Amino acid sequence: MQNTITKTYDGINRDNFKRSVDTGLLDYIELKLNKIFKDEINSENSIFVQVKPAVIHKIALFLSNNITRSCAVGIAGETASGKSTIALDIINTVQAFAQEFQIKNVITRINTDDYYYDRSEMVRQAGSFAEFAKHYDLDVPEALELELMKKHIKSLLFGNTVYLPEYDMSGTAIRRDNVKLAVPSKIIISEGLFTLTDKVVDAFDIKIYVDVSVKVQKERFYKRAEERDLGDSADEVYENASNKAKTHIHPTAVKADIILSGEADRAAYRQFINKILMLIEEVHFKSHVYC
């Protein structure tokens, strides 16, 4: 797919946003953001597949403090698309900036996988997780308590402290509730297979989908399967995940404000985030007269 900024408008009513009187700062930031995005889109091996123009204005509203609450970012994509790696690169880059400028509570991660329902009793009855997984589908949104995830994100956006669940991915299917402290931060970020599905998508201000070719995704999946010792079951797991993705994950791409390439160089993601952070530094941490 050619890298373009589409002309699709996502229905945002700009009058619904709380604005300050400082429209000059908003206009300046939006102008700079448009150039940052355009330069990246036109670059060789761009990180972008598609960008909706309205999202740039939305980001500018947050960066100019015309929207004063936290910003929720949701990242979706099928298995082995690179969504978790991209999310961690964003988190680490933003945290490094926050440490340099001594900014507290800058970013909080909500792990979608932690909202899988506890099925430990079913695993015990089956005798093993492998046997359990033969009769229980983990690759559908109904396997997760997405309503609880949405509640937690909304609570953080309203400035409340939340205790998050933690799901044991080692094969016990145990979920421990109310164990991880999450504090309100400037950015709430979440990534997962079903992050942009109907039960949770409207919790996010910025919606991102990570696209990847079948060839690259399959190579990554089987490498991960080998590391996890899936053995002969890897083919069955991959086929099920791929089939369910066609129904539950691929359609969510239309809801995304930004579609990222899951095959771009990791350094390119970090460089792009750093350009946004440099703009924040310019307008909020330096004496600056904008026009």
SVG drawing of the C-alpha trace seen along z (x, -y; Angstrom):
<svg xmlns="http://www.w3.org/2000/svg" viewBox="-19 -36 37 70">
<polyline fill="none" stroke="black" stroke-width="0.4" points="0.0,0.0 1.3,-3.4 2.2,-5.6 -0.3,-8.5 -2.1,-10.8 -5.7,-9.9 -8.4,-12.5 -10.7,-10.5 -12.2,-12.6 -13.0,-10.6 -16.1,-12.5 -14.4,-14.5 -16.4,-17.5 -13.7,-19.9 -16.2,-22.0 -16.4,-19.1 -12.8,-19.7 -12.0,-22.0 -9.8,-24.7 -7.7,-27.4 -7.5,-31.0 -4.0,-30.2 -5.0,-29.3 -1.6,-30.7 0.2,-27.9 -2.2,-25.3 -1.8,-26.5 2.0,-26.6 2.1,-23.0 -0.2,-21.7 1.9,-23.3 5.0,-21.7 3.3,-18.3 2.1,-18.4 5.6,-18.8 7.0,-16.1 4.3,-13.6 4.7,-14.7 8.5,-14.3 8.2,-10.8 5.4,-9.7 7.6,-10.9 10.7,-9.2 12.1,-5.9 10.8,-3.0 8.3,-5.1 6.9,-3.8 3.5,-4.9 1.0,-3.1 -1.8,-5.5 -2.6,-8.6 -5.9,-10.3 -5.4,-14.1 -7.8,-14.6 -5.4,-12.8 -2.7,-15.4 -5.1,-18.1 -6.1,-15.9 -2.4,-15.4 -1.9,-19.1 -4.8,-19.7 -3.1,-17.5 0.4,-19.0 -0.9,-22.5 -2.8,-21.7 -6.1,-22.6 -7.1,-19.2 -5.8,-19.0 -6.6,-15.4 -4.5,-12.3 -4.3,-10.9 -5.2,-7.3 -3.4,-5.5 -4.5,-2.0 -2.4,0.2 -3.8,3.3 -2.6,5.8 -2.5,9.6 -0.1,11.9 3.6,11.2 2.8,7.9 5.2,6.0 2.7,4.1 4.2,4.9 7.7,4.0 6.4,0.7 4.6,-0.1 7.7,0.6 9.9,-1.5 7.4,-4.4 7.3,-3.9 11.1,-3.7 11.6,-6.8 9.1,-8.8 10.4,-7.7 13.9,-8.8 12.6,-12.2 10.7,-12.4 13.7,-11.5 15.8,-14.2 13.2,-16.9 12.2,-15.4 8.5,-14.9 6.6,-12.6 3.9,-10.1 4.4,-10.5 3.2,-7.2 1.3,-4.2 1.0,-0.8 -2.2,1.2 -1.4,4.8 -4.5,6.1 -3.3,9.7 -3.8,9.2 -7.5,9.1 -7.8,12.8 -10.4,14.5 -9.0,16.8 -9.4,20.3 -7.0,22.0 -9.6,24.5 -10.3,25.5 -6.5,26.0 -6.3,28.2 -9.3,30.3 -7.7,30.7 -4.4,31.8 -2.3,29.2 -2.6,25.9 -2.0,27.6 -5.0,29.8 -7.1,26.9 -6.2,24.8 -7.5,27.6 -11.1,26.9 -10.9,23.2 -10.3,20.5 -8.0,17.7 -8.0,15.9 -11.4,14.3 -12.4,11.1 -14.8,13.0 -11.7,14.6 -10.9,11.3 -12.8,9.1 -12.5,6.0 -15.2,4.2 -13.0,4.2 -10.1,2.9 -12.2,0.0 -13.3,-0.8 -9.7,-0.9 -8.6,-3.2 -11.5,-5.6 -10.8,-5.7 -7.2,-6.6 -8.3,-9.3 -10.5,-10.8 -7.4,-11.0 -8.0,-8.0 -5.5,-5.4 -6.3,-1.9 -5.1,1.6 -4.8,3.7 -5.0,7.5 -2.1,9.7 -2.4,12.8 0.1,15.6 1.2,16.4 3.3,19.4 0.4,21.8 -1.6,21.7 -4.3,19.4 -4.4,17.7 -5.5,14.1 -4.8,12.2 -6.9,9.2 -6.1,5.8 -2.3,6.5 -0.6,3.9 -0.8,0.2 -1.4,-2.2 -1.3,-5.9 -2.8,-8.6 -0.3,-9.7 0.0,-12.0 -0.3,-9.1 -2.1,-5.8 -1.0,-3.3 -2.3,0.2 -1.5,2.8 -3.1,6.2 -4.9,8.3 -8.3,6.9 -7.5,3.3 -9.6,1.7 -12.6,4.1 -16.0,2.7 -16.0,3.3 -13.0,1.1 -12.1,-1.0 -13.9,-4.2 -11.7,-4.4 -8.9,-5.6 -8.1,-9.1 -5.4,-7.9 -6.0,-4.5 -3.2,-2.7 -3.1,0.5 0.1,2.3 0.1,3.9 2.5,6.6 2.9,8.9 1.9,12.6 5.5,13.7 7.1,11.6 4.4,12.3 4.7,16.1 8.5,16.0 8.1,14.2 5.4,16.5 7.3,19.7 10.5,18.2 8.4,17.4 6.8,20.8 10.2,22.5 11.3,20.3 8.1,21.3 8.5,25.0 5.1,25.3 6.4,28.2 3.9,30.0 1.0,27.8 2.6,24.6 0.8,25.2 -2.6,25.6 -2.1,22.5 -0.9,20.4 -3.8,21.5 -6.4,20.8 -4.9,17.4 -4.7,16.4 -8.3,17.5 -9.7,15.7 -7.7,12.5 -9.6,12.3 -12.8,12.0 -11.8,10.1 -8.6,8.2 -8.3,7.2 -11.6,5.3 -10.5,3.1 -7.9,1.4 -10.7,-0.9 -11.1,-2.4 -7.4,-3.3 -6.3,-6.9 -2.8,-5.7 -1.7,-2.5 1.9,-1.7 4.2,0.7 5.2,3.5 8.3,4.1 9.9,0.7 13.3,0.3 12.8,0.0 15.2,-3.0 12.8,-4.8 9.9,-4.5 12.1,-6.0 13.4,-8.8 9.9,-9.8 8.8,-9.9 11.9,-11.9 10.9,-14.5 7.5,-14.9 9.4,-15.1 11.7,-17.8 8.6,-19.8 7.3,-19.4 10.7,-20.6 10.6,-23.6 7.2,-24.9 7.1,-23.9 10.6,-23.9 12.3,-26.7 11.6,-30.4 9.7,-30.4 7.8,-33.0 5.5,-31.4 3.6,-33.1"/>
</svg>
